[in-house]
Amino acid sequence: MSTASDTGRRPGAAARLGVPALRGHGRFVTGNLIDSVGNGMLLPLGLLYFTDVRGLPAAQVGMAMTVGQAVALPVTFLAGRLMDRTGPRAVVVAANVLSAIGFALFLFADRLWHVAVVHVVVQAGINMYFTAQRTLITHVTDPGERRAWFAFTGSLRNIGLAAGAAAAAGSLAVFGKGALWWMIAVDAATYLLAAVCFATLKTTPPGREETPPGVRAPRSDHTRRYLLLVAVNLPYVLAQAALSVLVALYATRALGLPASAASLLFVVNTVIVSGCSTVVTAHLAPKAPPRAVATGYLVMAAGMGAFMLPALPSLAFTAWVALVTAITLFSVAEILLGPALSELSVSLTPDAAGGFTQGLYQFSWAIGMVAAPALFTLLLEAGPLLPWGAEALACLLAVAAAPALKTPDRHRRRNPH
């Protein structure tokens, strides 16, 4: 959140929109945007490339992709160790170079084991990037604007993903599936460009405030509190995965809606998150991160309930209204949860921004994204209400746990009167 002085230095419109001070951060902003465009352009089309261009069986390609992503899971911890030695900037640069190599290797992959290998490389790059990206934000921005920057980079990511997906859709519409080969080559180049942007950043590690005697706690207590944060983050990870894995299957198979329904809901989500994240975070979200997390999960639980409504026989006629309401609630919850959880991930404990803790936090994302497809499809086959009900229950458990995620109030302890 911005301090008064930070807000005063920003133009009036930027302050009202909750946008952090951008002067001097052009390469950082550009690097984040380019990285997101690269993700949006190709990640959703990887399966299509290997099935329609390379002629490999879809089910076996899907299995090979899952194996490759699973093998890359430990990279989060390796990236954390590397970050402790070299700093987050070097890891982010290496992550983009690795992603570029992985996508370039798509051009030569024509066997199933090739598919697994290239996805190990690509997922390793993605895991490295997100392990170090949050800590990099603390090295290039002012502490008072930390949550504003998390909200802003989240907006950038949604804009980049949407732009990349739109570019891919346009290319396929105009040139057909043969355009996939050229899109892969361009995508690899975008990651190299992002690496150049990040490599030229000037970074300054944030100073570690001395912890007052009354706030000191054993290291084991810090570890337990951070593990609680990781557990609280998991329902958010699964909710994000549901947007890409569950919504399309639910809308078409359980509700009988056209396939375009999922695309429409994705557009609504992208517009709300990219357009409203900074202003909501600056002016409407609770200032204390644990309160923002609790509020966000309450809204998310309500969104899961709205998703369930049209699966009830007596309410099937509400399908479109219920789904639009659900995705709106989902988007608001995403705005509340994303920046607050990211802020806690680098501030909850004295070593929160370090390599091991960031690796652990990113592991919760990686494992959740790998497990979500199997988990949600199994629940959906058992009953259309089950995946939404299970996610709603997980959100309510996170609401109960959120108050324990308080950081020490140093100011109050130093000035008890």
Secondary structure in CASP SS format (residue, H / E / C, confidence):
PFRMAT SS
TARGET T0000
AUTHOR 0000-0000-0000
METHOD secondary structure of the structure
MODEL  1
M C 1.00
S C 1.00
T C 1.00
A H 1.00
S H 1.00
D H 1.00
T H 1.00
G H 1.00
R H 1.00
R C 1.00
P C 1.00
G H 1.00
A H 1.00
A H 1.00
A H 1.00
R H 1.00
L H 1.00
G C 1.00
V C 1.00
P C 1.00
A C 1.00
L C 1.00
R C 1.00
G C 1.00
H C 1.00
G H 1.00
R H 1.00
F H 1.00
V H 1.00
T H 1.00
G H 1.00
N H 1.00
L H 1.00
I H 1.00
D H 1.00
S H 1.00
V H 1.00
G H 1.00
N H 1.00
G H 1.00
M H 1.00
L H 1.00
L H 1.00
P H 1.00
L H 1.00
G H 1.00
L H 1.00
L H 1.00
Y H 1.00
F H 1.00
T H 1.00
D H 1.00
V H 1.00
R C 1.00
G C 1.00
L C 1.00
P C 1.00
A H 1.00
A H 1.00
Q H 1.00
V H 1.00
G H 1.00
M H 1.00
A H 1.00
M H 1.00
T H 1.00
V H 1.00
G H 1.00
Q H 1.00
A H 1.00
V H 1.00
A C 1.00
L C 1.00
P C 1.00
V H 1.00
T H 1.00
F H 1.00
L H 1.00
A H 1.00
G H 1.00
R H 1.00
L H 1.00
M H 1.00
D H 1.00
R H 1.00
T H 1.00
G C 1.00
P H 1.00
R H 1.00
A H 1.00
V H 1.00
V H 1.00
V H 1.00
A H 1.00
A H 1.00
N H 1.00
V H 1.00
L H 1.00
S H 1.00
A H 1.00
I H 1.00
G H 1.00
F H 1.00
A H 1.00
L H 1.00
F H 1.00
L C 1.00
F C 1.00
A C 1.00
D C 1.00
R C 1.00
L H 1.00
W H 1.00
H H 1.00
V H 1.00
A H 1.00
V H 1.00
V H 1.00
H H 1.00
V H 1.00
V H 1.00
V H 1.00
Q H 1.00
A H 1.00
G H 1.00
I H 1.00
N H 1.00
M H 1.00
Y H 1.00
F H 1.00
T H 1.00
A H 1.00
Q H 1.00
R H 1.00
T H 1.00
L H 1.00
I H 1.00
T H 1.00
H H 1.00
V H 1.00
T C 1.00
D C 1.00
P H 1.00
G H 1.00
E H 1.00
R H 1.00
R H 1.00
A H 1.00
W H 1.00
F H 1.00
A H 1.00
F H 1.00
T H 1.00
G H 1.00
S H 1.00
L H 1.00
R H 1.00
N H 1.00
I H 1.00
G H 1.00
L H 1.00
A H 1.00
A H 1.00
G H 1.00
A H 1.00
A H 1.00
A H 1.00
A H 1.00
A H 1.00
G H 1.00
S H 1.00
L H 1.00
A H 1.00
V H 1.00
F H 1.00
G C 1.00
K C 1.00
G C 1.00
A H 1.00
L H 1.00
W H 1.00
W H 1.00
M H 1.00
I H 1.00
A H 1.00
V H 1.00
D H 1.00
A H 1.00
A H 1.00
T H 1.00
Y H 1.00
L H 1.00
L H 1.00
A H 1.00
A H 1.00
V H 1.00
C H 1.00
F H 1.00
A H 1.00
T C 1.00
L C 1.00
K C 1.00
T C 1.00
T C 1.00
P C 1.00
P C 1.00
G C 1.00
R C 1.00
E C 1.00
E C 1.00
T C 1.00
P C 1.00
P H 1.00
G H 1.00
V H 1.00
R C 1.00
A C 1.00
P C 1.00
R H 1.00
S H 1.00
D H 1.00
H H 1.00
T H 1.00
R H 1.00
R H 1.00
Y H 1.00
L H 1.00
L H 1.00
L H 1.00
V H 1.00
A H 1.00
V H 1.00
N H 1.00
L H 1.00
P H 1.00
Y H 1.00
V H 1.00
L H 1.00
A H 1.00
Q H 1.00
A H 1.00
A H 1.00
L H 1.00
S H 1.00
V H 1.00
L H 1.00
V H 1.00
A H 1.00
L H 1.00
Y H 1.00
A H 1.00
T H 1.00
R H 1.00
A H 1.00
L C 1.00
G C 1.00
L C 1.00
P C 1.00
A C 1.00
S H 1.00
A H 1.00
A H 1.00
S H 1.00
L H 1.00
L H 1.00
F H 1.00
V H 1.00
V H 1.00
N H 1.00
T H 1.00
V H 1.00
I H 1.00
V H 1.00
S H 1.00
G H 1.00
C H 1.00
S H 1.00
T H 1.00
V H 1.00
V H 1.00
T H 1.00
A H 1.00
H H 1.00
L C 1.00
A C 1.00
P C 1.00
K C 1.00
A C 1.00
P H 1.00
P H 1.00
R H 1.00
A H 1.00
V H 1.00
A H 1.00
T H 1.00
G H 1.00
Y H 1.00
L H 1.00
V H 1.00
M H 1.00
A H 1.00
A H 1.00
G H 1.00
M H 1.00
G H 1.00
A H 1.00
F H 1.00
M H 1.00
L H 1.00
P H 1.00
A H 1.00
L C 1.00
P H 1.00
S H 1.00
L H 1.00
A H 1.00
F H 1.00
T H 1.00
A H 1.00
W H 1.00
V H 1.00
A H 1.00
L H 1.00
V H 1.00
T H 1.00
A H 1.00
I H 1.00
T H 1.00
L H 1.00
F H 1.00
S H 1.00
V H 1.00
A H 1.00
E H 1.00
I H 1.00
L H 1.00
L H 1.00
G H 1.00
P H 1.00
A H 1.00
L H 1.00
S H 1.00
E H 1.00
L H 1.00
S H 1.00
V H 1.00
S H 1.00
L C 1.00
T C 1.00
P C 1.00
D C 1.00
A C 1.00
A C 1.00
G C 1.00
G H 1.00
F H 1.00
T H 1.00
Q H 1.00
G H 1.00
L H 1.00
Y H 1.00
Q H 1.00
F H 1.00
S H 1.00
W H 1.00
A H 1.00
I H 1.00
G H 1.00
M H 1.00
V H 1.00
A H 1.00
A H 1.00
P H 1.00
A H 1.00
L H 1.00
F H 1.00
T H 1.00
L H 1.00
L H 1.00
L H 1.00
E H 1.00
A H 1.00
G C 1.00
P C 1.00
L C 1.00
L H 1.00
P H 1.00
W H 1.00
G H 1.00
A H 1.00
E H 1.00
A H 1.00
L H 1.00
A H 1.00
C H 1.00
L H 1.00
L H 1.00
A H 1.00
V H 1.00
A H 1.00
A H 1.00
A H 1.00
P H 1.00
A H 1.00
L H 1.00
K C 1.00
T C 1.00
P C 1.00
D C 1.00
R H 1.00
H H 1.00
R H 1.00
R H 1.00
R H 1.00
N C 1.00
P C 1.00
H C 1.00
END
